[in-house]
Amino acid sequence: MLALPMNLDRQALLDGLQAFLRIPSISTLPEHQPDIRRAAEFVAAELRAGGLEQVRLIEGGGNPLVSAEWLGAPGKPTLLLYGHYDVQPPDPLDEWHSPPFEPTIRGDDIFARGASDDKGQTYILIQAVASLLRDTGALPVNIRFLIEGEEEVGGEHIESYLKAQGRNLGADAALIADTELFAPGLPTLCVGLRGIIYTEVEVTGAGHDLHSGVYGGVAPNPLQALAHILAGLKDPQERILIPGIYDRVRRPSPAELEAWARLPFDEEQYRIKEVDVPELVGEPGYNIFERTWARPTLEVHGIRGGFTGEGAKTVIPARATAKVSLRLVPDMEPEETFRLFSEHVSRLAPRGVRVRATNLHGGGPSVVDPDNHFIRVAAQALDEVFASQTVYIRSGGSIPIVGLFDQYAGIPSVMMGFGLPDDNLHAPNEKFHLPNFFLGMEAVRRYLEMLGQ
Amino acid sequence: MLALPMNLDRQALLDGLQAFLRIPSISTLPEHQPDIRRAAEFVAAELRAGGLEQVRLIEGGGNPLVSAEWLGAPGKPTLLLYGHYDVQPPDPLDEWHSPPFEPTIRGDDIFARGASDDKGQTYILIQAVASLLRDTGALPVNIRFLIEGEEEVGGEHIESYLKAQGRNLGADAALIADTELFAPGLPTLCVGLRGIIYTEVEVTGAGHDLHSGVYGGVAPNPLQALAHILAGLKDPQERILIPGIYDRVRRPSPAELEAWARLPFDEEQYRIKEVDVPELVGEPGYNIFERTWARPTLEVHGIRGGFTGEGAKTVIPARATAKVSLRLVPDMEPEETFRLFSEHVSRLAPRGVRVRATNLHGGGPSVVDPDNHFIRVAAQALDEVFASQTVYIRSGGSIPIVGLFDQYAGIPSVMMGFGLPDDNLHAPNEKFHLPNFFLGMEAVRRYLEMLGQ
């Protein structure tokens, strides 16, 4: 373990993190609403215990936002610290080596749903500020916390809150801890994110399920129709077949592409250790960074309908549904993308069935200009704490809040995250590397100090 | 209700049928094994109570066969009566208007899983023989019962039993009550059945589920791969795209096609009332009877993998599985068909995934020569009881036992069934039309009397 300059009670921090991880605050499943509230109240209690002021749950229309502030540094900038207390569902459960909501430390890692995305990182922000305040009696900058509980389901509440606050949010920049290091030990700032639209495509055939012996040959099969539609959305070379989908895609600058080419990266190790596939696939003509950071992609997440139990049932189902998402890159727009998607789905529908596409949620892509004060200072703090030069990358994931901070509050976001590429986000055996938990706290503390100078 | 010539205690018969229907003897679900045994014992008890002899459960390797005999008519033919006591799963449960295993009489129909397929019809055979024996003290022909419990899962046990018995089965023909009237009131003999192969196609991508944001663009998606494969099995016009699949298909004789053309049939009523679809689909160039009785078809029954719960989860699943069956017509062979299927599936697999097709169970198609004594007498009995001329049809479903009786015992099958086209076989709200239950008993009794003359 690392020798850290600050005075930390490591066991108390781990106990607190584990208590946070034990709450199954799954925002995508309605039955976990009570856990969502427990998680929000846990965050509020930690902020109060840490010396933050005006700690409260902001209710109204969705999962509570937790806000807090410390504004005792007049003349200094105000940084808004953002994280989320909600998590993804843990299934498939049988692939976890320890239960997803019983945090388990093995070696230097803590395993639990939300360990990295995003409870571990949210807890870094809270405890970095709390420990600095405890150690020095004051903070070098003004701080606001805004911790949400709907990041995994589209974040409608925080969007309406930010829209209502507008330029009155009272912050000069946002610090977001929800990303990762490009490689272990390599300090990393994320300056670009893909957006997303998450859709459901429902296909309806007969008014009721039918016997495939008696009606095979006359009845439309919604599962077969879905297969035709899905196969028509993307070709086997992974090119999206939706007309117009690539029209607005903006290529990264030559300088950014060159910087990516210099990143330390072993494609074969990435294939074997991280993705764990016999072969990497993807759109021809683009390298891995472009394919995952700067090109739109389309994925099918699940297909419901018919019989999927053990054994055999000879049914032609009355309906079938697919969950399909697209990742968007600058300058794609979520609403326009859904319109193009929906029109193409309608065109692909075979005869005999009715097809309907629904847009469940979405958010635009965003790129941040790395040449601003808050990002430059962040890089300096990271350089110092990690004793290595910070790299600038993008992420293929979606953190819509970055676009919202820009759009409504007019402030830039600093994406300083401490996850690792093999943290199994949204998958079984999600983990957080504990040395990064403590290094992350140190980096955030140092960042606040340097911002206040 | 009908006035029947025989002396029946209708309420006792209905009580018995309902007791039979209450047993959830679902052979496709391993957890229902105890119910399978209860159903077998129920059948045995009814046969004993009906005066049959040598009633026993034949164990060995699968669900018990129930056998019984009455051989007190020397010099007369021996008829083997076949039915099955196992049923399909009832899901989707929420579409039933009354619980599937609480038989409910509404109007002239009894609703329950198995009401028509095949407990109601099996019960007709048992009670027709029992009532005739009770009324007259003897039977006009010799009778054997062979009631199985694996019809919905491939019938391996009865196959091995028939194979072992061979020509020593001791029967001249089989009477199978597992089909339907072509139209209400129209006496019908089924003289052709489609075969089936029931397969699972498994596609494996990465070693674990992946986040679609981080890995969309490099990781193969097994659901998308399955969609490509399924879309490549059948075109939107419902033509099967497996090379060689149509090579062995034998067209029905001109006489049979002409007879089908004379069947009373209203396509628009069939579409609206029975299939309940906006449009009938199917292979171009063939009418509805050919498409459902004399052409092979391919159906997808379910796709498992990924996330199908409420809301959103942005996962690229590690694996996905589809259940796919083909219906076979003369002279297609199940093993060869699976080989063609499996080879084509392999050819369709996109890069980056592993694909494996498994043959879960199967059975060949069969056609019976209508010009044999047992079928001619059956038609006479039906003509008389229904006061209408019997029609000869085929069925699109699969009753592999017909082929096995022919292959191993060398005996023809008489498929005299009393279901109706809208009985919702294998679907929610399966029913049996009670007047047909009593007419069916009368027809079987009359058939035995005429066979004994």
Contacts between the chains, C-beta under 8 A, distances in Angstrom:
chain1	res1	chain2	res2	distance
A	28	B	309	7.5
A	28	B	310	7.2
A	28	B	311	3.8
A	28	B	312	5.7
A	28	B	313	6.1
A	29	B	309	6.6
A	29	B	310	6.4
A	29	B	311	6.6
A	30	B	310	6.4
A	30	B	311	7.8
A	88	B	313	6.1
A	88	B	314	7.9
A	89	B	307	7.1
A	89	B	309	6.8
A	89	B	313	5.6
A	91	B	307	7.0
A	91	B	309	7.7
A	91	B	313	8.0
A	92	B	209	6.9
A	95	B	208	6.7
A	95	B	209	7.5
A	152	B	312	7.4
A	153	B	311	6.2
A	153	B	312	6.3
A	154	B	312	7.7
A	194	B	213	6.3
A	196	B	213	7.1
A	196	B	314	7.4
A	198	B	312	4.7
A	198	B	314	7.1
A	205	B	277	6.2
A	206	B	275	5.7
A	206	B	276	5.0
A	206	B	277	4.7
A	207	B	276	3.4
A	207	B	277	7.4
A	208	B	95	6.7
A	208	B	276	6.2
A	208	B	424	7.0
A	208	B	427	5.6
A	208	B	428	6.2
A	208	B	429	7.4
A	209	B	92	6.9
A	209	B	95	7.4
A	209	B	426	7.3
A	209	B	427	4.3
A	209	B	428	6.4
A	210	B	275	6.9
A	210	B	426	7.7
A	210	B	427	6.1
A	211	B	397	6.6
A	211	B	425	4.5
A	211	B	426	4.1
A	211	B	427	6.5
A	212	B	297	7.5
A	212	B	299	4.3
A	212	B	301	6.9
A	212	B	325	6.2
A	212	B	327	7.2
A	212	B	426	7.7
A	213	B	194	6.3
A	213	B	196	7.2
A	213	B	327	6.1
A	213	B	395	7.2
A	213	B	396	4.9
A	213	B	397	3.0
A	213	B	398	5.5
A	214	B	292	6.9
A	214	B	395	7.2
A	214	B	396	5.1
A	214	B	397	5.5
A	214	B	421	7.9
A	214	B	425	6.4
A	215	B	275	6.1
A	215	B	292	6.9
A	215	B	396	7.2
A	216	B	292	6.9
A	216	B	297	3.7
A	216	B	298	7.8
A	216	B	299	5.2
A	216	B	327	5.3
A	216	B	396	6.2
A	217	B	238	7.5
A	217	B	282	4.8
A	217	B	283	6.9
A	217	B	288	7.6
A	217	B	291	3.5
A	217	B	292	4.3
A	217	B	295	6.0
A	217	B	297	4.7
A	217	B	327	7.9
A	217	B	396	6.5
A	218	B	275	6.1
A	218	B	280	4.8
A	218	B	281	6.6
A	218	B	282	5.1
A	218	B	288	5.8
A	218	B	291	5.9
A	218	B	292	5.9
A	219	B	275	5.4
A	219	B	277	6.1
A	219	B	280	7.6
A	219	B	281	7.1
A	220	B	277	6.1
A	220	B	279	7.4
A	220	B	281	4.9
A	221	B	299	5.5
A	221	B	300	6.0
A	223	B	230	7.6
A	223	B	300	4.1
A	223	B	301	7.4
A	223	B	302	7.1
A	223	B	303	6.2
A	224	B	230	6.4
A	224	B	234	6.2
A	224	B	299	7.1
A	224	B	300	5.1
A	226	B	227	7.3
A	227	B	226	7.3
A	227	B	227	4.5
A	227	B	230	3.6
A	227	B	231	4.7
A	227	B	300	6.7
A	228	B	231	4.9
A	228	B	236	5.9
A	230	B	223	7.6
A	230	B	224	6.4
A	230	B	227	3.6
A	230	B	231	7.6
A	231	B	224	8.0
A	231	B	227	4.7
A	231	B	228	4.9
A	231	B	230	7.6
A	231	B	231	3.6
A	231	B	232	7.6
A	232	B	231	7.6
A	234	B	224	6.2
A	236	B	228	5.9
A	236	B	350	4.1
A	236	B	351	7.2
A	238	B	217	7.6
A	275	B	206	5.7
A	275	B	210	6.8
A	275	B	215	6.1
A	275	B	218	6.1
A	275	B	219	5.4
A	276	B	206	5.0
A	276	B	207	3.4
A	276	B	208	6.2
A	277	B	205	6.2
A	277	B	206	4.7
A	277	B	207	7.4
A	277	B	219	6.0
A	277	B	220	6.1
A	277	B	352	6.3
A	278	B	352	6.7
A	278	B	353	8.0
A	278	B	354	6.9
A	279	B	220	7.4
A	279	B	351	6.0
A	279	B	352	4.6
A	280	B	218	4.8
A	280	B	219	7.6
A	280	B	352	7.3
A	281	B	218	6.7
A	281	B	219	7.1
A	281	B	220	4.9
A	281	B	350	7.8
A	281	B	351	6.1
A	281	B	352	4.1
A	282	B	217	4.9
A	282	B	218	5.1
A	283	B	217	7.0
A	288	B	217	7.6
A	288	B	218	5.7
A	291	B	217	3.5
A	291	B	218	5.9
A	292	B	214	6.8
A	292	B	215	6.9
A	292	B	216	6.9
A	292	B	217	4.3
A	292	B	218	5.9
A	295	B	217	6.0
A	297	B	212	7.5
A	297	B	216	3.6
A	297	B	217	4.7
A	298	B	216	7.8
A	299	B	212	4.3
A	299	B	216	5.2
A	299	B	221	5.5
A	299	B	224	7.2
A	299	B	314	7.6
A	299	B	316	5.7
A	300	B	221	6.0
A	300	B	223	4.1
A	300	B	224	5.0
A	300	B	227	6.7
A	300	B	306	7.1
A	301	B	212	6.8
A	301	B	223	7.4
A	301	B	306	5.0
A	301	B	307	5.2
A	301	B	312	7.8
A	301	B	313	6.1
A	301	B	314	6.5
A	301	B	315	5.5
A	301	B	316	7.7
A	301	B	317	7.6
A	302	B	223	7.2
A	302	B	305	7.1
A	302	B	306	3.6
A	302	B	307	4.3
A	302	B	308	4.0
A	302	B	313	7.5
A	302	B	315	7.8
A	302	B	317	7.5
A	303	B	223	6.3
A	303	B	303	4.2
A	303	B	305	7.5
A	303	B	306	7.2
A	303	B	308	6.9
A	303	B	320	8.0
A	304	B	308	4.0
A	305	B	302	7.0
A	305	B	303	7.5
A	306	B	300	7.1
A	306	B	301	4.9
A	306	B	302	3.6
A	306	B	303	7.2
A	306	B	323	7.4
A	307	B	89	7.1
A	307	B	91	7.0
A	307	B	301	5.2
A	307	B	302	4.3
A	307	B	323	6.5
A	308	B	302	4.0
A	308	B	303	6.9
A	308	B	304	4.0
A	308	B	321	7.7
A	308	B	323	7.2
A	309	B	28	7.5
A	309	B	29	6.6
A	309	B	89	6.8
A	309	B	91	7.7
A	310	B	28	7.2
A	310	B	29	6.4
A	310	B	30	6.3
A	311	B	28	3.8
A	311	B	29	6.6
A	311	B	30	7.8
A	311	B	153	6.2
A	311	B	360	7.4
A	312	B	28	5.6
A	312	B	152	7.4
A	312	B	153	6.2
A	312	B	154	7.6
A	312	B	198	4.7
A	312	B	301	7.8
A	312	B	323	7.0
A	312	B	325	7.7
A	312	B	360	5.6
A	312	B	361	6.6
A	313	B	28	6.1
A	313	B	88	6.0
A	313	B	89	5.6
A	313	B	301	6.1
A	313	B	302	7.5
A	313	B	323	7.7
A	313	B	426	7.0
A	314	B	88	7.8
A	314	B	196	7.4
A	314	B	198	7.1
A	314	B	299	7.6
A	314	B	301	6.5
A	314	B	325	6.0
A	314	B	426	5.9
A	315	B	301	5.5
A	315	B	302	7.8
A	315	B	426	5.7
A	315	B	427	7.0
A	316	B	299	5.7
A	316	B	301	7.7
A	317	B	301	7.5
A	317	B	302	7.5
A	320	B	303	7.9
A	321	B	308	7.7
A	323	B	306	7.4
A	323	B	307	6.5
A	323	B	308	7.2
A	323	B	312	7.0
A	323	B	313	7.7
A	325	B	212	6.1
A	325	B	312	7.7
A	325	B	314	5.9
A	327	B	212	7.1
A	327	B	213	6.0
A	327	B	216	5.3
A	327	B	217	7.9
A	350	B	236	4.1
A	350	B	281	7.7
A	351	B	236	7.2
A	351	B	279	5.9
A	351	B	281	6.0
A	352	B	277	6.2
A	352	B	278	6.7
A	352	B	279	4.6
A	352	B	280	7.3
A	352	B	281	4.0
A	353	B	278	7.9
A	354	B	278	6.9
A	360	B	311	7.4
A	360	B	312	5.6
A	361	B	312	6.6
A	395	B	213	7.2
A	395	B	214	7.2
A	396	B	213	4.9
A	396	B	214	5.1
A	396	B	215	7.3
A	396	B	216	6.2
A	396	B	217	6.5
A	397	B	211	6.6
A	397	B	213	3.1
A	397	B	214	5.6
A	398	B	213	5.5
A	421	B	214	7.9
A	424	B	208	7.0
A	425	B	211	4.5
A	425	B	214	6.4
A	426	B	209	7.3
A	426	B	210	7.7
A	426	B	211	4.1
A	426	B	212	7.7
A	426	B	313	7.0
A	426	B	314	6.0
A	426	B	315	5.8
A	427	B	208	5.6
A	427	B	209	4.3
A	427	B	210	6.1
A	427	B	211	6.5
A	427	B	315	7.1
A	428	B	208	6.2
A	428	B	209	6.4
A	429	B	208	7.5
